[in-house]
Amino acid sequence: MKKLVAEFIGTLWLVLGGCGSAVLAAGFPELGIGFVGVSLAFGLTVVTMAYGIGHISGCHLNPAVSVGLWMGGRFDAKDLLPYIIAQVLGGIAGAGILYVIATGKAGVELGGFASNGFGEASPGGYSMTAAFVTEVVMTFIFLIVILGSTHPKAPAGFAGLAIGLCLVLIHLISIPVTNTSVNPARSTSQALFAGGIYLQQVWLFWLAPIIGAVLAGLVYKNLSPTNE
């Protein structure tokens, strides 16, 4: 239960920090942080939680990460569904807090509420194929970095930085395409509040990241050195 509570809190912070930066700060006239700022915000949420709860739950914060770690032989199958449920609920809680804050201003227009999408819901108007390929590849690389940096033979103590910086880079690449998911819990939480086309398209942001994570787990099993 402690692990599940940690995952709930961590995913809440990921959504509140990452999506919150997009909804509240990215377009602010004087202090707009833009794509770079949002990318950094997402990475910082992971870095801070990696050191805050990593020793409790492993700091997955993402159903695709849990699936990838399981496929890579690093995570017990019996914990997979409870982790995913905790992550989705944490994401929804984070989005709920963000919604309360964002709607506390007169005349606010939430728009897509930092949701993910393709076609007309893509920030740059990219197609479903482009979005699918982007999410698969970005999640694949994300899991390779996670599996590699947390390996017993990797330098100790630096995994959180490597993983957080990787997420920053992923966002810098893919925000224009899908608004960057690589995380089904993050996509679901925002789509539930944005509704419409974003909720209709959320299936892709479950399917593509999980495919990328499964592929990464399989590949890393063959790349990984022994633990001895």
Buried (B, 14 or more C-beta within 10 A) or exposed (E): EEBBBBBBBBBBBBBBBBBBBBBBBBEEEEEEBEBEBBBBBBBBBBBBBBBBBBEBBBBBBBBBBBBBBBBBEBBEEEBBEBBBBBBBBBBBBBBBBBBEEBEEEEEEEBEBBBBBBBEEBBBEEBEEEBBBBBBBBBBBBBBBBBBBBBBEEBEEEEBBBBBBBBBBBBBBBBBBBBBBBBBBBBBBBBBBBBEEBBBEBBEBBBBBBBBBBBBBBEBBEEEBEEEE
